[in-house]
Amino acid sequence: MKLIDLHCDTMSKIIMAENKAELKENDFHVDLEKLIKANSLAQFFALYVDIEKVDDYFQYCLKMLDRFYQELEKDNEKIAIARSYQEMVQNEANGKISAFLTIEEGGMLKGKLYNLRNFYRLGVRLITLTWNYPNQIGYPNYKREYMTRGLTPFGREVVREMNRLGMIIDVSHLSDQGFFDVASISTKPFIASHSNARSVRNHPRNLTDEMIKILAEKGGVMGINFCAAFLSDSSVSKIEDIVMHIKHIRKVGGIDVIAIGSDYDGISCELEICNISKMDKLLYVLEKNGFSSEEIEKIFFKNAKRVIKEIL
């Protein structure tokens, strides 16, 4: 089974390890060897920066971006950047995994649309509009008092410009009102790259049933997050809980809105699916729960592939 994973934080771990880790092979959840074992079609790599813990977060993001390209160059026969649907198709034809570059924290734009355009020129194709802090774009879902606060005027400009450029808008971490603002403004599908169902696990990082329906109506997808805190009250990320969320989302929004957004290397809980190479465990449990091959293909890669084709 092919796989597209919409979110991992592997580049953050690699750069924090300095010269002691690389993408080819490491002890993290994601590396090139594990992606090959997972039959990965594409992996989305986030440039995540905690803007309150890094002095010059913009330069740190550029440093991480440069390291991303350095890591790809080391194994350019097995993995390559994808900046469009066509490049992903060509990479697959050449036997290469596609690496999509993303930014997790819209604060990296520093309130300037020219930074958005320059990141686009550097290969970034998805931006998670907020992380856990308010920024020039809007408010996060980290604190409940932020949930009713929507996009700023600049945030609305960002949505329109991302639509124009052909970039994927990611509402994971965004406030509830911010979600609804994106839904009303965006003329293209958008995604929640790593979020689950709030009706199953009442956590502000998850989407309500209303949001799931709107996301489905807009043609977007939500990537199932493997973090235990977003799945259930267990401290262990269990496959049965992942499937419970998938079943609920299918019931509410249909099978076409479900994708994978593992959040690997951004989560520290115990995992029954211990790394990306073990994704067949989820496949087998989905089969046991009555999911058809066609449905599993949609979850694992086809739904994400459709969105990539439409936006990029």
C-alpha positions as CSV (number, residue, x, y, z in Angstrom):
1,M,0.0,0.0,0.0
2,K,1.4,3.4,-0.9
3,L,1.4,6.1,1.7
4,I,1.3,9.9,1.9
5,D,1.9,11.4,5.4
6,L,0.9,15.0,5.7
7,H,2.9,15.9,8.7
8,C,6.2,15.0,10.5
9,D,8.6,17.1,12.6
10,T,11.7,15.1,11.6
11,M,13.7,18.1,10.4
12,S,13.4,19.7,13.8
13,K,14.9,16.7,15.5
14,I,17.7,16.4,12.8
15,I,18.7,20.0,13.2
16,M,18.6,19.9,17.0
17,A,20.9,16.9,16.8
18,E,23.3,19.0,14.7
19,N,25.7,16.6,12.9
20,K,24.7,13.5,14.9
21,A,21.6,12.6,12.8
22,E,20.6,12.6,9.2
23,L,17.5,11.9,7.2
24,K,19.0,8.7,5.5
25,E,19.0,6.8,8.8
26,N,18.3,7.8,12.4
27,D,16.7,6.7,15.6
28,F,13.6,8.9,15.1
29,H,10.1,8.0,13.8
30,V,11.0,8.9,10.2
31,D,14.0,8.4,8.1
32,L,14.6,7.4,4.5
33,E,15.0,3.7,5.1
34,K,11.8,3.6,7.1
35,L,10.0,5.6,4.4
36,I,11.1,3.1,1.8
37,K,9.8,0.2,4.0
38,A,6.5,2.0,4.3
39,N,6.2,2.2,0.5
40,S,5.9,6.0,0.9
41,L,4.8,8.0,-2.1
42,A,5.3,11.3,-0.4
43,Q,6.2,12.7,3.0
44,F,5.5,16.3,4.2
45,F,8.4,17.7,6.2
46,A,7.5,20.6,8.5
47,L,9.9,23.4,9.3
48,Y,8.7,23.9,12.9
49,V,10.1,26.7,15.0
50,D,9.0,27.7,18.5
51,I,9.0,31.5,18.1
52,E,9.2,32.1,21.8
53,K,12.3,29.9,22.4
54,V,14.4,30.9,19.4
55,D,16.0,34.4,19.4
56,D,16.0,34.9,15.6
57,Y,13.3,32.5,14.5
58,F,13.3,33.6,10.9
59,Q,17.0,32.8,10.5
60,Y,16.5,29.6,12.3
61,C,13.8,28.6,9.8
62,L,16.1,29.4,6.9
63,K,18.8,27.3,8.5
64,M,16.4,24.4,8.8
65,L,15.3,24.9,5.2
66,D,18.9,24.7,4.0
67,R,19.5,21.6,6.0
68,F,16.4,20.0,4.4
69,Y,17.9,20.5,1.0
70,Q,21.3,19.2,2.2
71,E,19.7,16.0,3.4
72,L,17.8,15.5,0.1
73,E,21.1,15.9,-1.8
74,K,22.7,13.1,0.1
75,D,20.3,10.6,-1.3
76,N,18.9,12.2,-4.4
77,E,18.5,8.9,-6.1
78,K,15.9,7.8,-3.6
79,I,14.1,11.1,-2.5
80,A,13.5,14.4,-4.2
81,I,11.7,17.7,-3.6
82,A,8.2,17.9,-5.0
83,R,6.8,21.4,-5.6
84,S,3.8,20.3,-7.7
85,Y,1.6,17.3,-8.4
86,Q,3.5,16.8,-11.7
87,E,6.8,16.6,-9.8
88,M,5.4,14.0,-7.5
89,V,4.3,12.0,-10.4
90,Q,7.7,12.3,-12.1
91,N,9.5,11.3,-8.8
92,E,7.3,8.2,-8.6
93,A,8.1,7.3,-12.2
94,N,11.8,7.7,-11.3
95,G,11.5,5.5,-8.2
96,K,11.9,8.4,-5.8
97,I,9.9,9.4,-2.7
98,S,8.6,12.9,-2.9
99,A,9.4,15.3,-0.1
100,F,7.0,18.3,0.3
101,L,8.3,21.2,2.3
102,T,6.0,22.9,4.8
103,I,6.2,25.6,7.5
104,E,4.5,24.9,10.9
105,E,4.0,28.4,12.3
106,G,2.7,31.3,10.1
107,G,4.6,33.7,12.3
108,M,7.6,32.9,10.1
109,L,6.0,35.3,7.6
110,K,6.6,38.2,10.1
111,G,3.4,39.8,8.8
112,K,4.7,40.3,5.2
113,L,3.3,38.8,2.1
114,Y,6.7,39.0,0.4
115,N,8.0,36.5,2.9
116,L,5.1,34.2,1.8
117,R,6.1,34.6,-1.8
118,N,9.8,34.1,-1.1
119,F,9.1,30.9,0.9
120,Y,7.1,29.7,-2.1
121,R,10.1,30.4,-4.4
122,L,12.2,28.3,-2.0
123,G,9.9,25.3,-2.4
124,V,7.5,25.7,0.6
125,R,4.1,24.4,-0.5
126,L,2.1,24.2,2.8
127,I,1.8,26.6,5.7
128,T,0.2,25.7,9.1
129,L,-1.2,29.1,9.8
130,T,-0.6,29.1,13.6
131,W,1.1,26.9,16.2
132,N,0.4,27.5,19.9
133,Y,0.8,31.3,19.9
134,P,-1.1,34.1,18.4
135,N,0.6,35.6,15.4
136,Q,0.0,38.1,12.7
137,I,-2.3,35.7,10.9
138,G,-4.6,34.7,13.7
139,Y,-5.0,32.7,16.9
140,P,-4.3,29.1,18.0
141,N,-6.5,26.6,19.6
142,Y,-4.0,26.2,22.4
143,K,-6.1,28.3,24.9
144,R,-9.9,28.2,25.0
145,E,-10.1,32.0,25.2
146,Y,-8.6,32.1,21.7
147,M,-11.1,29.8,20.1
148,T,-13.6,32.6,19.2
149,R,-11.0,34.8,17.7
150,G,-10.6,34.5,13.9
151,L,-8.2,35.6,11.2
152,T,-6.6,39.0,11.3
153,P,-6.9,41.3,8.2
154,F,-3.4,40.1,7.3
155,G,-4.5,36.5,7.8
156,R,-7.2,37.0,5.3
157,E,-4.7,38.3,2.8
158,V,-2.5,35.3,3.4
159,V,-5.4,32.9,2.6
160,R,-6.1,34.7,-0.7
161,E,-2.4,34.8,-1.7
162,M,-1.9,31.2,-0.9
163,N,-4.9,30.4,-3.1
164,R,-3.4,32.5,-5.9
165,L,0.1,31.0,-5.6
166,G,-1.2,27.4,-5.3
167,M,-0.2,26.6,-1.7
168,I,-1.9,24.3,0.8
169,I,-3.6,26.1,3.7
170,D,-3.3,24.1,6.9
171,V,-5.7,24.8,9.7
172,S,-4.3,22.4,12.3
173,H,-3.6,24.4,15.5
174,L,-5.9,27.2,14.3
175,S,-8.7,28.6,16.4
176,D,-12.3,27.5,15.8
177,Q,-13.2,30.9,14.4
178,G,-10.1,30.9,12.3
179,F,-11.2,27.6,10.8
180,F,-14.5,29.1,9.8
181,D,-12.9,32.2,8.4
182,V,-10.6,30.1,6.2
183,A,-13.6,28.1,5.0
184,S,-15.5,31.2,4.1
185,I,-12.5,32.9,2.3
186,S,-10.6,30.1,0.6
187,T,-11.7,29.3,-3.0
188,K,-9.7,26.1,-3.0
189,P,-9.7,23.0,-0.7
190,F,-7.7,23.4,2.6
191,I,-6.6,20.8,5.0
192,A,-6.1,20.0,8.7
193,S,-2.8,18.2,8.3
194,H,-2.6,16.5,11.8
195,S,-6.0,16.7,13.7
196,N,-8.6,14.2,14.9
197,A,-12.3,14.2,15.8
198,R,-13.3,16.3,18.9
199,S,-16.5,14.2,19.3
200,V,-14.3,11.2,20.0
201,R,-11.6,13.0,22.1
202,N,-12.7,16.4,23.5
203,H,-9.5,18.3,22.8
204,P,-9.3,21.7,21.1
205,R,-6.7,20.4,18.7
206,N,-9.3,18.2,17.2
207,L,-12.1,19.2,14.7
208,T,-15.8,19.3,15.6
209,D,-18.3,17.4,13.5
210,E,-19.4,20.7,12.0
211,M,-15.8,21.4,10.9
212,I,-15.4,17.9,9.5
213,K,-18.5,18.4,7.4
214,I,-17.3,21.8,6.1
215,L,-13.9,20.4,5.4
216,A,-15.4,17.6,3.4
217,E,-17.7,19.9,1.5
218,K,-14.7,22.1,0.5
219,G,-12.9,19.0,-0.8
220,G,-10.2,19.0,1.8
221,V,-8.8,16.3,4.1
222,M,-7.7,15.8,7.7
223,G,-4.6,13.8,8.6
224,I,-5.2,11.4,11.5
225,N,-2.8,12.4,14.3
226,F,-1.1,9.6,16.2
227,C,-0.5,11.6,19.4
228,A,-2.1,9.8,22.3
229,A,-3.5,13.0,23.8
230,F,-5.6,13.7,20.7
231,L,-6.8,10.1,20.5
232,S,-8.1,9.1,23.9
233,D,-7.4,9.4,27.6
234,S,-4.8,6.7,27.4
235,S,-1.1,7.7,27.6
236,V,-0.4,5.2,24.8
237,S,-1.2,5.8,21.1
238,K,-3.3,2.8,20.3
239,I,-4.4,1.5,16.9
240,E,-7.9,0.8,18.1
241,D,-8.3,4.5,19.0
242,I,-6.9,5.6,15.6
243,V,-9.5,3.4,14.0
244,M,-12.3,4.8,16.3
245,H,-11.5,8.3,15.0
246,I,-11.4,7.1,11.4
247,K,-14.8,5.4,11.8
248,H,-16.4,8.5,13.3
249,I,-14.9,10.8,10.6
250,R,-16.1,8.5,7.9
251,K,-19.7,8.6,9.4
252,V,-19.7,12.4,9.7
253,G,-17.8,13.6,6.6
254,G,-17.4,10.5,4.4
255,I,-14.3,8.5,3.5
256,D,-12.9,11.1,1.1
257,V,-12.0,13.5,3.9
258,I,-9.7,11.1,5.8
259,A,-5.9,11.0,5.3
260,I,-2.8,10.4,7.4
261,G,-0.9,13.1,9.4
262,S,1.0,11.1,11.9
263,D,2.8,14.0,13.7
264,Y,5.8,11.6,13.9
265,D,8.9,13.1,15.6
266,G,6.6,15.8,17.0
267,I,5.1,13.5,19.6
268,S,6.7,11.7,22.5
269,C,4.1,9.2,23.7
270,E,4.4,5.4,23.5
271,L,3.1,4.3,20.1
272,E,1.7,1.0,19.0
273,I,2.7,2.1,15.4
274,C,6.3,2.9,16.6
275,N,7.5,4.5,13.4
276,I,6.5,5.2,9.8
277,S,7.8,1.8,8.6
278,K,5.1,0.0,10.7
279,M,2.1,1.5,8.9
280,D,1.0,-1.9,7.8
281,K,-0.3,-2.5,11.3
282,L,-3.0,0.1,10.7
283,L,-3.8,-1.4,7.4
284,Y,-4.5,-4.8,8.9
285,V,-6.7,-3.4,11.7
286,L,-8.7,-1.4,9.2
287,E,-9.3,-4.5,7.2
288,K,-10.4,-6.4,10.3
289,N,-12.9,-3.5,11.0
290,G,-14.5,-4.0,7.6
291,F,-12.8,-1.2,5.6
292,S,-12.5,-2.1,1.9
293,S,-9.3,-2.0,-0.1
294,E,-10.6,1.1,-1.9
295,E,-11.4,2.9,1.4
296,I,-7.9,2.1,2.8
297,E,-6.2,3.3,-0.3
298,K,-8.1,6.6,0.0
299,I,-7.0,7.0,3.7
300,F,-3.4,6.0,3.0
301,F,-2.7,8.1,-0.1
302,K,-5.5,8.7,-2.6
303,N,-7.4,11.4,-0.8
304,A,-4.2,13.4,-0.1
305,K,-3.0,12.8,-3.7
306,R,-6.3,14.3,-5.0
307,V,-5.9,17.4,-2.9
308,I,-2.2,17.8,-4.0
309,K,-3.4,17.5,-7.6
310,E,-6.1,20.1,-7.2
311,I,-4.1,22.7,-5.3
312,L,-0.5,22.2,-6.6
